[in-house]
Amino acid sequence: KGCLATAVFVMGITIRGDWLLFLAHYWRSQDDFVSARSVSSAKNTTELADWMEERFQGFWPTYLLAATSVSYLFFFGIGGYLHMKYYVGQRDTPHKWKCQPNNWLSSKDEIHEILVGWFSLTLGSALSAALATWVMNDGYTSLYYDCGRHGLLWSLLELPIVFVSTDYITYWLHRVYHMPFLYKHFHKLHHTYKQPTAFSVTAIHPLEFLNIQCVYIAPMFLMDIYAPLYCGYLMYIYYHGIIDHSGIAFKRLWFQPWQPDCIFHDNHHQYFHVNFGFNVELWDKIHGTDRQKDKIYREDIFWGKGKDQANASREELEADNMQRRDENPLAYDS
């Protein structure tokens, strides 16, 4: 399990090219760019082209090729490892590990999610390469590199503040994308994969992908946060993004009472408009969008509230019962 967790962790920090951004922050901290910022800013010209060349010098080919090549290597390497270990090697015993043991993606959908995921991770890698180039060329960032600069209280609060605020924002962003128009024209692509796998994590519409990335990148420019702490925060959310899309009945660890089990997001793919939270289950409980066993959920029942079983037809109840039989009871064990 330790080796598997490490592999997923490495996949999480590489598939969007964030490892290069982390490295850029490390180099910047070592070279004391903060004190040199006033010198470099004096060199700026009024011409946009000159400014872009100065701030993004080295983006092509160095940073972009480095980010994309490593992303591809670990996306296909570790994603392929998970696929071979479980979906091929343990295909005969799905009730021991799979969230939906009776159902599998078709070969066509598997290829489709890999291709869509590959395209989105290329966008993510390009974005991370651009940010790394910006950091290395002394572009503005609100991150700081000397631990404890703003005192003990802020050092204790900065991680909970950035984690809770961004997760709550992504809850609402995700929920907005489940409104009828946006769902049908954008988010439905991600729900093509009713039985998600690790490759599904980046298999989303490019516009939605960039929207989500903007939420995670925003703290880098909007709040004072210790750079290693920010990098660790990104590692955490990307790691659980892969875990939650794996289709494997992974459980939260004892020190993560806020984190839902993998089945929580797997239910989201199976039942569509429910369980919108990512890393904090509480948001759905507060807003009444967590899955209720006395309700039915379908792709055409929007708004996250489901439909009371008392108001459902016999055909609807039979279809819902079939869905429930496809869940793995072991995935709910604490």
C-alpha positions, 0 to 999 in steps of 0.5 A, a space after each residue: 500500500 505504501 508503494 501504491 500511495 507513493 506512485 499515486 502521489 508522484 502521478 499527482 504532482 507530475 501530471 499537470 507539470 506542477 513539479 516544475 513550478 515547485 522546483 522554480 519556487 525552490 530555485 527562487 528561494 535559493 537565489 534570493 529573488 525577493 531582494 533583487 525584484 526592484 532591480 529587475 523591475 527597473 529593466 521593464 520596458 513599456 512594450 508588451 512584447 518586450 515585457 512578455 519576452 522578459 517574464 516568460 524567457 525560457 518557456 519554449 522549449 525548455 520549460 514546456 518540453 520538460 513539463 509535458 514530457 514528465 507529465 506524459 511519462 507519469 500519466 501513462 506510467 503510473 496510470 497504466 500501473 494502476 490499470 494493470 494492477 487492478 483492472 487487468 490483474 484483479 479483474 476476476 475479483 472486482 468485489 474485493 476492490 472496485 467501487 462498482 464491481 458489476 460495471 466497467 468502462 467500455 474499451 471505447 470509453 477507456 480510450 476516450 478518457 485517456 485521449 481527453 485526459 492527455 489533452 487536458 494534462 497538456 494544457 495543465 503542463 503548459 500552464 505550470 510551465 508558464 507559471 514556473 517561467 514567470 517565477 524564475 523570471 521574477 514575476 510577481 507572486 504573493 508566496 514567501 520563502 522564509 518560514 514564519 515571516 508573518 508570525 506564529 498565528 499566521 503560520 498556523 492559520 494560512 494552510 487551513 484558510 487556503 484549503 477550506 476557502 478553495 475547496 468551498 469555492 470548487 464545491 460551488 464551481 462544480 455545482 454550477 457546472 451541474 446546472 442544466 445548460 453548463 452540464 449538457 455543454 461542458 461537464 457532461 464530457 466528464 460524466 461520460 465515464 460513469 465508472 471512473 478510473 485514474 485516467 478520468 481525473 483530467 478527462 474534463 472539458 478544457 474550459 472547465 479544467 482551466 476554471 478549476 486550475 485558476 482556483 488552485 493557482 489564485 492563492 499564489 497571487 492573492 494571499 501571503 502563504 509560505 511557498 513549501 506549504 502551498 506546494 504541499 497543499 497542491 500535492 494533497 489535492 492532486 493526490 486525492 483527485 486521482 484516488 477519488 477517480 480511481 474507481 478503487 475502494 480506497 478509504 480516508 486515513 484516520 487523521 483525515 476526518 474531513 476527507 470522504 472515502 473514494 466511494 463518495 465521488 464514485 457515487 457522484 459519477 454513478 448518480 450524477 447530480 449529487 456529492 459535489 464536494 472534493 476534499 471536504 464532505 461537510 459542504 454537501 451535508 450543509 447544503 443538502 446535496 449529499 446522497 440520501 438513501 431515501 431518494 433516487 438520482 439520475 442524469 436528468 434530475 438536476 440541482 443535487 436534491 434527488 427525487 423522493 422515493 415516495 414520488 417515484 414510479 415503479 419503473 424508476 424505483 426498479 432502475 434505482 434498485 439496479 443501480 444500488 446493486 451495482 455498488 460495493 458494500 465493502 467501499 462503505 466500511 469504515 
